[in-house]
């Protein structure tokens, strides 16, 4: 958080660390491999998500202690053993210990996000974000899903985002590919087209005037 004062030896955000994504993917692979022994990678990821949302996000003091650079690794592991391990699965507790030992607890959300993507892809699924100006109705949601399901080579997991500035239409993002049919974008394109036509007409008039 921007309003938290903390001595840091790393970038303020893992997004500023160009190697964070690569590191997160390595740990994500390790988490999914360990989850195979439990017979349910989805359950492990759900537990990790719950820990992030219910514990780290809702208890900033606890979050800061686990991520603080001035708290030793041994103290973090002791905290995990005392406060987390008795209330969670062995695989989650062990994974948190490993992250604490290697000073990687700060990228836990990124690790879980990468693991979730790989788990879903392994099940023939992939997340697709659909941004609309207003919340989709049940019929519109079904129509969007059916169209995506018929076009894509995987089962889409539709994530809905509401952005009133779009005015209308949809923005669909699949991985790094964006399909923008929003009214806002179409209006920008129309303005650009009108400006270009006006400039061409002005230039054409100047050329005629110059020749007269």
N, C-alpha and C positions, 0 to 999 in steps of 0.2 A: 504494500500500500504506500501511496505517496506521502501520507502523513505519519508514517512510522519511521522513527529514527533508529538506525541500526548500523553497526560497523560491518561493512561488506568487503569481501575480497574478490567478489565476482561482479559481473554486470548487474545493474539494478533489476533487470528482467532477463529471464532465460531467452526471450525472443531476440535479445541483443547478442546472444552467444551463437555464432554461426555453426558451432558443432553440437548445439543442444539437440537438434532434431536427430542427428545421427546417433548420438549417445542414447537418446530416448528410445529409438528403434531397437537398439541392441538390448536394452533392458526389457523392452516390450516382448521381444522374442524369448528372453529368459523367463519372463512371467508366464507367457502362454505355454512354454515347454513344461514349466513346473505345474501348471494347472491341468495338464493332461493326466497327471497321476491322480487327480481328484475326480476325473471323469466329467468335469463341467467348467470349461473356461468362462462361460457366460456368468456363472454364479460368482466366480472369483472377481470378475470385472465389476459386477454389480456391487459386491462388497467393497471394492476399492472406491467406486464412485460414491457409495454411501459414506465412507470414511472421509473423503474429500469434502462432500457437501454438508454432512451433518457435524463433523468434528472440526476440520481445518477452517472451513469457511465461516462457521458459526461461532468459533472460539478463537478470536485473533491472538489472544495471549498465548494459547497453546501452540498455535500456528507459528508465532514468532520465535518461541523457544526452540521448536524443532528445526526451524530454518536459520536460526541465528549462527553467525560465524564465530561468536564469542563463547558458545556452548560447545564443550568438547564432544567428540564422537562417542566416547564411553558414556558420558552423561546422557546423551540422546538415546543410546541403546538401553541404558538403565531406565529411562523414562518410558520407552516403548514396552519394556518388560513389565514395568509396574502399572502403567495406566492403560495400555492398549492390549497387550497379549492376552490377559485374562478374559477379554470381552470380544475376541475376534478369532478367526480361524488360524491354524498354525501357518498356513501358506502366506497369509497376509502379514502376520507378525514377522515371519522370517524374511519376507521381502523388504519390509520396512527396516529391519535390522541391517540388511545388505546395503540398502540405500544410505542409511546413516553411517555405516562403516566406510563407504566410499564418498561420503559428503555429496549425495545426489538427491536428497529429499526435496530439494527445491524444484526438481523437474518431475515430481510424481504425477501431477495432472497431465503433463505432456506425455509421459510414459503410458498412462492409462488410456489416453486418447489414441495413441498410436497402436496400442494393443487391441483396443476396441475395433479400430479400422481393419486390422489384420484378421481378427476373429470373424468379423462380419464378411470380409472378402472370402475367407476360407469356407464360409457357409453359403457362398454364392450371393451375397448381399453387398450393397454399397449405399452410403448416405448421399442423398440428393437434397440440397437446400432449395426451397421454393419461397421467394420473397414476393409478397403481394401488398397492395395498399391497405387492404382491410383483411381481417381474418377470413379464411376460406369457409364456405358453408360445407355441410356434409356432402352435398351433391357435387360441388366444385372440387372438393378434396378427392372424392372417388374418381371423378373425371380425370384429374391430373395424374393420380396414381395409375389408372388404367392406361392412359396414353404413354406414360413413362415405362410402364411394365411391358407394353407392346413394342416399344422402340429400343429398349436397352437390353444388353445381353446378361443382365443380372437383376435380382429382385431389389427394387429401390426401397430404401428406408427414407421416407419423405420427412424432412425437417422444415417446419413452417416458420417463416420470419415475417413480421408485419412492419412495413415502412410506409407511412402515410405520404411521404414525399413522392412516391412513385405515381400517384394520382390514379393509375389503373394499369392493367396488364400484369405481367409476371417477369421475374428474373429467376432463371433456373441455373444453378451451379452444380456441375458434376465434376468433381475433382478440381482440376485447374481450368476447366472449360466453362465459360459463362454464355448462356443464351438469354439475351435481353430483349424482351418484347414489351417493356414498360412504356406507358404513355409519356412519362417524363423523358425517356430517351428518344422516343419518336418526335416529340416536340423540339428537342434539341437538334435532331437531325433536320427537321423541317426548317427551323430558324437558320441553320447553317446553309441549307439549300437556297433559301430565299436571299440570304446575304450574298451568297456566291452569284446568284442570278442577277441581283441588283448591281453588284460590282461589274459583272460582265456587260450589263446594259450601259452602265456609266462609261466603261472603257470603250464600248462600241460607239457611243455618242461622241466621245472625245476624238476617236479615230475619224469619224465622219466630219466633225467640225474642223479637224486639222486638215482634212483633204479639201474643204471648201474654200 
